[in-house]
Amino acid sequence: MRQIISFVMLFLLSIPLQGGRVSIIPQPLEVVEQNGVFTFNSLTKIVVPKDKDYQRVAGYLSKALGTTAGLTLNTSVKAPGKNYVEFRRVKDLDKEGYRLTVSTDAVIIESSQANGAFYGLQSLYQLLPPEVFGEKKAGIAFSAPCCKIADKPRFVWRGLHLDVCSHFFGPLDVKRYIDLIAMHKGNVFHWHLTEDQGWRIQIKKYPLLTEKGSVRKETVIGTYKSKFYDGTPYGGYYTQDEIRDIVKYAADRFITIIPEIEMPGHALAAISCYPELSCQLEDKYEVGTRWGIYRQVYCPKEETFEFLENALSEVFTLFPSKIVHIGGDECPKTSWKKCPHCQALIKKLGLKDEFELQSYFVQRIEKFANAHGRQIVGWDEILQGGLAPNAMVMSWLGEAGGVKAARQHHYVVMTPYQKYYLDYYQADPATEQICMDAQTTLKTMYDYNPVPDSLTADERKYILGVQGCVWTEYMKDMQRVEYMAFPRACAICESGWSSAANKDWVSFTRRLEHHFLRLRQKNINYCQAFYNVQIEAHKDGPWNRVVVLAVDAPDAEIRYTLDGTEPTTRSEAYSMPFTINQSQVVKARAFRQGKPLGRTMQKGF
């Protein structure tokens, strides 16, 4: 017990002093700090309008303080003289905006709609001790500093994505992920439900999709190039009742779930169940067992469209979202080029090539979706061969697709893989478990501006927002998802909510370090590379490298050695890049107020 207390005290002492008492992620639009605090006690009342959505929001506060402060707060429709929290409905705020006023006598959250009240509540939570995010009574005073906050989001789409096909995550894990989106004022959960490696959504008209298509016979060990497999069947899927429950859970937290049903590529799991959906150029089809792209894709024939329309009809009954994601990415044209039906169809429709055939495929699906009151969104590749008239684009291959779509006056969500893919390495690949290709650091994600400078003022309004993507080839459980997503998802969420003028890296790192205490209360397995020195050795000549050191943690100094010894506070202090030769190894560690932060990192020639 003494060791635990000592560790916590050391952690608290290592956190730099905040610029003020208000430390919120994402950064609010306007904050005015004032003297004094409001302290909750057993007599505090919650004042809430006679509206079920507002009352649900108030219920979240009541439950949180009941659990962590041991308080039972009574509700009322009329404010007493003092000692109350009021959710007040007003008419002069945007849909998702709020005003939060904390005085010594009361806390008032103003909003025009209940989702604004919910976001105001998230800020109130972050004004309270981190223990409010815990699951047990803390035995401390729950006080919030007096302040005035006026806030609203920068973008209308603030999302996180989760691939549940590479690896499956049960309903409780999905709800935990949704809670994290809500905590950071996100409003979209992009649920990737079908893939080559598994079909995860129950479609009653086609039972084989889950009886057979949800299970692969084994899984590759390592990258898609590996020749080693685990020999163990792997599967899982969500029943329609489970999906309805998750959809309601998200909606109660003002999060829209966007389901993704992949087409025309990434369809092998479905084709393995119903081979007639393919070009039928092969004798056998089975659910994908390795990562990557497969040549087996949907064939654009009437049987296929009938299947997809029937499947989507059931999807539409499960998800109230007006937007459905149809994938559209990474569709090899190999089968179509060899398929007599596809070649005849290209000729019949007067199409130029297989790219225009994909455009025809997407437009067929769009017409069906539009006729049922839905709008489609797809990855960049739906631009190939011509963009469907009403389609939205999710720009992942970089900015080019998003720019092209915006210039055609189509709405865009920015999620470029070089900036917002959370399956990429976040720390030195030499020290991390296997991840996707490149390294994308916390700072890279924070610094990215999702509105390309090349767009005109009129074109920029078509950028709906941002999204972080979690592809789970190398994430077998939710603990690993949390490690890969956080704290980098915090940076994406701040870019989605906070105004561009309010973004500041140093401020973010100070607030983030305090935010770690909240994540710890929620038992989130976030990555702590924040405290580790990043060592970059740049090739300069045949016999030397130029070394650059950096650390995310604010107010830290970097000490390093070149002789193999462990860095201490008496080692060389880093101030500028330096050179090393082939025999030298850099060892570096961050320190603050004489105390070490993170681990010793090292890199040689």
N, C-alpha and C positions, 0 to 999 in steps of 0.2 A: 504493500500500500504506500509506504514511504517513497519507494522508487517511482511509483506512478505520479504521486504528488510532485516529486522533484522534477520529473520529466515535463509535466504540465507547466510548472512554474518557469522552467528553463525556456519552454516554447513561448510562453507569454512575454517573458523578458526579451526574447529575441525579436519581437515584433516592433517595428519602428513606430514612433509616435505619429498619430494621424494629424493631418493639417487642421482638423476640427473634430467635433464629436459625432458628426454625421458621416457615416461610411457606408454607402449604398452601391450595389452593383445590380443592374446597370445605373450609371450616373444620371441622376435626375436633371431636368432642364434648368430649374432654378432652385437654389437652396439658400435660405437665410437662417443662420443659427442665432439663437437667443439664449439668455440666461435662464437657468432653472431646469427642473425636470417634472414630468408627470409620472406618478408612481401608482401602479395598480394595487388595489387591496380588495378585501372581501365585500366592500360596500360599492365598488365601482359598478356602474350600470352600462349596458350597451343599448343605445338608442338606434332603432332601425325602422325604415318605412314598412308599411304593410305590402310587401312585395316579396314573392318567394325567392327570387334571385338574390335580392339584397339580404334577405334573412339567411339564405344559405351562406353567403359571404360572412355575415356576422357570426354564424355558427362555427366557421373555421377558427375565428379568433377565440370564441368561447371554449372550443375543444382544446386549442393549443395551450391556453392559460390554465385550463382545468388540469391538463396533464403535467405541465412543467412548473406551474406556480401553485397548484392545489387550490385554485380559486373557482368558485361557482358564481358566475356573473349573470345577474338577472337582466332581462331585456325589457324595453319599454318603447312606446312610440312617441313619448314626450320627454324632452331633456330636463333633468333636474337642474338645480343651480350650479352644481359643480360635481366633480368626480364621475365623469362619464366619457364614453367613447361613442360618438355619433356618426353614423353613416347617413350623410345628407344628400338628397337628390336635388340637383340644380339644373338649370337649362343653358348655362353659358359656357359649357365645356364640350370639347370634342368627345366622340364616342368612347375612346379608350383613355382619355385624359382624366386627371384627378388633381385635387388640391388637398394637401395634408397639413393641418395646423395643430401643433402640439404646444399647449400652454400648461401652466402648473395646475389649472383647474379642469382641463378637458382635452380630449383628442377629437378632432373633427376631420372626417374624410368626406370631401365633396366630389361628386361625379354626376354626369348626366345619365349614365347607364351603369348597370351592376358590374360589368367588366372593369370599368374605371375604378369602382370601389374595391374590386379584387386586387388591382395593381397597387392602389393606395395601401391596402392591407399588407402586401408584400414589402413595401417600403417601411411600414410601421414595424413589421417583424424585425427588419434589419436595424431599426433604431433601438430595439430591445437587446438584452444580453443574448449571446449566441445560444444559451441553453433553451431558448424558446423553440429552437428547432429540434430539441431532443425528445426522448420518449419516456422520461421519468421526472419526478419532482426534483427540483434543483435546490430548494432551500435558500434562495437568494431573493433580493428585492428585484422586481421587474419594473424598471424605470426607463423612460424614453426622454432624451434631451429635448428641450423646447426648441422649436424651429418652425419655419414655414417653407413648404415645398410646393411648387407648381410644376406639373410634369405631364408629358404626353410623348408617345412614341414617334420616332423618325419614320419608320416603315410600317406598312400594314401587314406584311408577311415576315414573321420572326420565327423561324422554324428550326427544328432538329429532326433528323432522319434516322431510322434504325432498320437495318437489314436483318430480318429474322429468318432468312432462307439459308444463308451460309451456315449459321448456327441459330438454333431456335431458343427463344426466351419465353417463358411461361407468362400467364396473365399478371401475376404479382410483380414480376420483373418489369413488364411493360408499364404497369401503373407506377412503379417506382421511378421509371424514366420520365413518365409524364409529370410526376411531382417535381422533378428537377427542371423541366421546361417551365412549369408554372412559377416556380421559385424565382426564375430569372426573367419573368414577364414575357415569355414566349407565348405564341398563340397558334402554332401549327406543329402537328406531329405527322411527319411523312412516314407512312408504314409500308415498307417494301415487303410484299406478301408472296410474290411468286418469282421463281428463278429456275435456272437449269438444275440447281442442286436441291430443290425442294419446293413443293406447292403447299402453302401454309394456311389456306382459308377454305373452310367447308363450303362446297357448292353442291346442294342437294340433288340437282338434276344430273350431276356427273360425279357419283360417289367414288369412282376410281381415283380421282384427283387426290383424295386424302387417304384412301385405302392403300394405294400404291405410290402415287406421285409425291407423297410427303416423306417417303423413306428412301434413302440411298443405301446401297449395299455396304459401302465403306467410304472413308474419307482420306484424301491425300494427306501425307505428312510432309509439311514444308510448303514450298511454293508450288505453283501450277506445273513447273518443270520437273518436280520431283517424281521419282519412280517408286516411291515407298508409300504404302497404304496401311491403314490400321486394321483392316479386315473386320470391322465392327459396324453393323447396320446403325444408321442414325436417322432420326426423324422427329416429327411433332407437327401439330397443327392446331388451329383455333376453331372450336365449334362456333356456330352462328350465335348461340346464346352467350358464349364468352366474348365474342366480338361486340355484341350489343352492350354488354356490361362495361367493356373497356371504352366504347364510344361515349356512353353516358358519363363514365368517370372523367373522361377528358372534357366533355362539354360542361360538366359541373365546375370545371376549372378554366372555362372559357378558352379551351383549346380545340381547334378543328382538326380532325384526323383526315388526312389525305391518303386514301388507299392507292397502292400501286400494283397494277396487274400488267406484267411485262408483255409486250408484243412489238413487232413480229419476232424479234430475237429473244434470247434468254428464255426459251419456251420448252426446253428439253423435258422437264418434269411432266408437263402436260402431254407432250407428244409421246412420252414413254407409256402413258396410259391409253392414249387414243392416237395411234400412228397415222390414221387417215387425215389428221390435221397437218401432216408434213407433206413434203414433196414425194415421200415414199421411195426414196432412192436407195435405202438401206434395208437389210433384212431384219435388224434388231435395233430397238431403242431402249435405253435405260436411263434412269435419273442420274444426273451428272455426279461424278465422284471426285473430280478435281476442280480447281478454280479456273477462272478465265472465260474465254469465249468459245462457244460451240457452233459448228456450221449448221446443225439441225435447227431450222426455224419454221414458223408457221407458213404454210403455203396459202397464198391469197385466192382461195377458191370458196365457193358458196358454203360448203360444209364447215369451213373454218370460221367464216363470219357468223354463221348460225351458232356455232359453239361459243364464240366470244360474246355475241349479243346475249345469249342465254346466261352465260356466266356473269356478265356485267349487270344484267337485270337483277340478279340476286345481290350483287355487290351494292347496287343502288338502294336496295331495301334495307341494307345494314348500315350504310354510311349516309347521313344527311348532308354531307358536304356537297356543295354545288360543283366542286372540282374533283376530277379523278385523274390520277397519273397513269399514263399508258406506256411508260418506258420509252421505247423507240430507239434505244441506244444499241450500239455494238451488234448490228444485224449483218452478218456476213452474207454476201450475195452468191456464194459458191453454189448452193443448191438451186437457187432460182435460175442461175445461168444454165444449169444442166436439165432443168425441169421443163418438159414439153408444154405442160399447162401454162407455166409462167411465161414462157417465150411466146406462146400463142396469145396470151392475154396482153402482153406488151404490144404485140402487133395489132390486135383487135382495138385496143384503146388509143393507138397512135402515140405510144410513149417512146421516149428517146432511149431509156436504159432502165436497169434494175433500180437505180436511185429514184427515178420517177415512179416505178412500181411501188416502192416503199411509201412514197407520198400518197399514191392512190390508196394503199392499205390504210394509212393513218386517216385520210380524209373520209373513207368509208366508216371507220370507227367514230370519227368526230360527228358525222351526220347522225349516227345512231345516238350518241351521247347528247348532242344538242336537242334532238327530238324528245329526250327524256329529261330535259331541264338541266343537263350537266354540261360543263365545259372541260375540255381536256388540257392537260399539261404534259409535256414530254421533255426528255433530254435533248441536247443540242441537235442530235442527228435527225430530228424530225424536220429540220430545215432543209435536209438534203432532198433534192428533187422538187422542192417547192413546199412552203409552209401551209398547213391547213388554215382555212380562212379565219377561224376564231380561236386558234390554239395559243396557249401560253408556252413559254420556253423556260426550262430550267437549265441555266448555262453552266456546264461543268467542265468543258474542255478548255476553259480559259474565258476571256472576255469577248472574243470575236463573235460567238454565237449570240450572246446577249446583246451586243451592240447591233448586230444585223437585225435581230428581231425587234428591238426598240425602234430602229430606223424605219421598220415596216409597220410601226404602231401596234406591235403585239406586246403584251405584258410579259415581264421577265423576272425570274428569281435568280439571284446571283449565288452560285455555289461552286466557283472554280476549284478544281482539285488541287491546284498548287497552293491555294490559300485556305480552303474551308473543308478539306477532307480530313476527318479525324482518325482515319485508320493509318495515316502516315506517321513516321517516326516523329516524336516530339523532343527527343533527347538524342545524345550520341548513339547511333545505331550499334556501335561496338559494345555498348553496355546494356542494351534493351533486348527484350524478347522480340521474336520475329514480327515485323509490321510490313505494311506496304512500302514500296520503293524508296521514296525520298524522305527528307526531313523537313517538316513544317513546324516551326517553333511557335510558342505562345506569342512572341512579339510580331512574327510574320502575320499571324492571324489578326492581331489587334491593329496593326498598322494598315491593313488592307482597306482601301476605299472602294466600296461596292458600286459606286456610281462612276463609270468611266468618264474621264475628262473629255474624251473625244465626242461625247454626246452633246447635243444642243440642249438649251433649257427646256424646250418642248419635249424632246426625246427622253429626257431624264425622268419625266413623270411616269414613264412606262416601267421603270425599275420598281417593282413591288416590294422588294426586300431581300433578305438574306437567309441562308440555310446552311447549317453544318451537317455533313453526311458521315454516318458511321456504318461502314461496310465491315462485316464481321467474319471474314475468312479466318482471321487469326485471333478471334475473340470468342472463346468457348463458353464464357459465363458473364453474368452482369458485372461482377467485380472487375473483369478485364475491360468491359465496355466503359465503366466509370473511370478507370485508369486512363484509357485512351481519350475519352471525351473531356474530362475535367483536369485542369482548369481551362483548357483551350476553349471549350464551349462558352465559358463566361465572357471571353473576348468577343466571340461572335455575337452573343446576346447583347453585349454593350453596343456593338456596331449596329445592331438591329433596332435598338431602342433609343439610344442617346443621340443627341444632335451632333453633327460633325464638328461643330465649334467647341463642344464640351469634351471631346475625346482628347485624352492626355495620357501618355504611357506611364509617366512617373506617378501621377495620381492613381491610375488604374492599379499599378503594382502595390501601392500602399493600401488601397482599399481591398485588393485581392488577398493580401496577407492576412488581413482581419477576417475576410470572408472564409478563409480556410477553417477558422474556428467553427463557423456555421456548418460547413461541409463535414467536419469531424463529428459534430453533434448528430448529424444524419447518417453517420457511418458510411460516408461516401469514400470509396477507395481512389481518391484523386492522386495524380502523379505529383511527386515532390521535386521534380527536376528544377523547379523554380529556384531552388537553393544551390544547385550545382553549377560550377563554372563550365561554360561552353568554350571548348578549345578548338580553334580552327587553324590548321597548318596549311598555308597556301604555298603551292609550288613556286619557287622563285628561280632556282638554278639546279644544276645536277647535284650539288653538294649541300644545299641549304633549303630551309623552309622559313617563311615569315609567319610567326604565330600571333594570333589575335585572341584575346581572352575577354569574356563578358559573362555577366550573371544577371538574371532577372530581378532578384531580390533587391529592394531599394536600400540605400544607405549601407551598402556592404563594400568592403575592400577585398581585393583579390591578392593573395600571397601565393608565390610559386617557387619551385625549385627545378634545377636542371641536373642535379647530381644523384637523383634516385631517392633522396630523403623525403620524409613527410613534411608538407608545408606547415609552418607555425606562424604565430604573430610576429616572429622575428625574421621570417623569410623575406625575400625580395618582394616589395609591393609593386603590383602591376600598374603602370601608368601609360604605356604606349606599346605598340607592336614591337616584337624583337625577333631575332633570327636564331635558329638552331641548326646544328649539323647532324650528320647521320648517326652519331653515337649518343646524342642527347635525347632524354625523355623528359617531357614537361609534366610536372605534377602540380596541380593547382587546387586551391580551396578558398571559399569565401568566408570572411569573418565579419562580425559586427560587435562592436564594443568589447573586443577581445575574445568573443565566443565564436566557435566554429559553426558554420551553417552548411548543411548538406554534406555530401561525401567528397573525398579527395578524388579528383578526376585526373586522368593521365592520357597522354598521346605522344607517340614517337614520330620519327621521321617518316 
